[in-house]
Amino acid sequence: MIGDSRRDGNDTMARRESEVRRSFPASADAVSDARVFVDGALAQESVNSPSRDVAVLLVSELATNAVEHAHSAFSVSVHVDSVVRIEVADAAAAPPVEQYRPVDDVGGRGLRIVDGLADAWGTRRTSDGKVVWFELEGPVH
């Protein structure tokens, strides 16, 4: 979990056993960087390509929410054991709200995508914001 991670000197990445964490600024470019980070972390753990692809898509949705709705920097934590668990922490205390948009709207479907593809997901408040997490089960290796 994020609270259990040890911070390194420049607070950009922390590691605890099979968990890695990286912080990102509140910018649209950071969403792409978060996707690359998750893909690399899961590849290092030999997570299969289909699970990696889903994880990258879902972290993209949650990172976008952090930037667009929380308007804050965010961190991404990746933990792999029998499941893949990814957490996105931001500075907004309010939980995410699933939106129902007309079919021709460009955005507003992130949580519906997470709900449809993750085996489990949820949120929790922290002392400095919230964490939105998801898990992918099944044959991850």
C-alpha positions in Angstrom: 0.0 0.0 0.0 1.1 3.5 -0.6 1.4 4.4 3.1 3.8 1.5 3.5 6.2 2.5 0.8 9.6 4.0 1.6 10.5 7.2 -0.1 13.8 7.7 -1.9 15.8 10.9 -1.9 13.9 12.8 -4.6 10.4 11.3 -3.9 10.0 10.2 -7.5 10.0 6.4 -6.9 9.7 4.1 -4.0 10.0 0.3 -3.7 8.8 -2.2 -1.2 9.3 -5.9 -2.1 7.3 -6.3 -5.4 5.7 -2.9 -5.2 6.9 0.2 -7.0 5.6 3.7 -6.8 6.2 6.9 -8.7 4.9 10.4 -8.4 3.7 12.5 -11.3 2.9 16.2 -11.8 -0.7 17.5 -12.5 -0.3 17.7 -16.3 -1.8 15.9 -19.3 1.7 14.7 -20.3 2.0 12.9 -16.9 -0.9 10.5 -17.9 1.2 9.2 -20.8 4.2 8.9 -18.4 2.0 6.9 -15.9 1.0 4.5 -18.7 4.7 3.9 -19.6 5.6 3.5 -15.9 2.9 0.8 -15.3 3.7 -1.0 -18.5 7.4 -1.2 -17.6 6.7 -2.2 -14.0 4.4 -5.0 -15.1 6.8 -6.2 -17.8 9.5 -6.4 -15.2 7.3 -8.7 -13.1 6.6 -10.8 -16.2 2.9 -10.0 -16.2 1.3 -11.2 -19.4 0.5 -8.8 -22.2 -3.3 -9.0 -22.0 -3.2 -8.1 -18.3 -0.6 -5.4 -18.9 -2.8 -3.8 -21.7 -5.8 -3.7 -19.4 -3.8 -2.3 -16.5 -2.3 0.4 -18.8 -5.8 1.4 -20.0 -7.2 1.5 -16.5 -4.3 3.5 -15.0 -4.7 6.0 -17.9 -8.4 6.5 -16.9 -7.5 7.0 -13.2 -4.5 9.3 -13.9 -6.7 11.4 -16.2 -9.2 11.7 -13.4 -6.5 12.9 -11.0 -5.3 15.5 -13.5 -8.7 16.7 -14.8 -10.9 16.4 -11.7 -8.6 16.5 -8.7 -6.3 19.1 -10.4 -3.4 17.7 -8.4 -0.2 15.8 -8.7 -0.7 12.1 -8.3 1.2 8.9 -7.6 0.8 5.4 -9.0 1.6 2.3 -7.0 2.0 -1.1 -8.7 1.9 -4.3 -6.7 2.1 -7.8 -8.2 1.6 -11.1 -6.4 -1.3 -13.5 -7.3 -3.1 -10.4 -8.6 -2.1 -7.1 -10.1 -3.1 -4.2 -7.8 -2.6 -0.6 -9.0 -3.4 2.5 -6.9 -3.6 6.1 -8.0 -3.4 8.6 -5.2 -4.3 12.3 -5.6 -4.9 15.3 -3.3 -8.7 15.5 -3.7 -10.7 14.1 -0.8 -13.9 13.7 -2.7 -14.5 10.2 -4.1 -14.8 9.8 -7.9 -18.3 10.0 -9.3 -19.4 7.7 -12.1 -20.9 9.9 -14.9 -23.5 8.9 -17.4 -23.0 10.8 -20.6 -24.7 10.8 -24.0 -23.0 8.4 -26.5 -21.6 11.3 -28.5 -19.7 12.9 -25.6 -16.0 12.5 -25.8 -15.2 11.9 -22.1 -16.8 10.9 -18.9 -16.6 7.1 -19.1 -13.4 6.4 -17.1 -15.0 4.8 -14.1 -17.4 2.8 -16.2 -14.4 1.4 -18.1 -12.7 0.6 -14.7 -15.8 -1.0 -13.4 -16.2 -3.1 -16.6 -12.6 -4.3 -16.9 -11.3 -4.6 -13.3 -12.0 -7.6 -11.2 -12.3 -5.3 -8.2 -11.9 -1.6 -7.6 -12.6 1.0 -5.0 -11.5 4.1 -3.2 -10.3 5.1 0.2 -9.7 8.4 1.9 -6.2 9.3 3.0 -4.9 12.1 5.3 -4.0 14.1 2.2 -6.6 13.0 -0.4 -7.8 9.7 -1.7 -6.6 6.5 -3.4 -8.5 4.9 -6.2 -7.4 1.3 -6.8 -8.1 -1.7 -9.0 -7.2 -5.3 -9.2 -6.8 -7.7 -12.1 -7.0 -11.4 -11.2 -6.5 -14.6 -13.2 -3.4 -15.7 -14.9 -1.2 -12.6 -14.7 2.1 -14.4 -15.5 
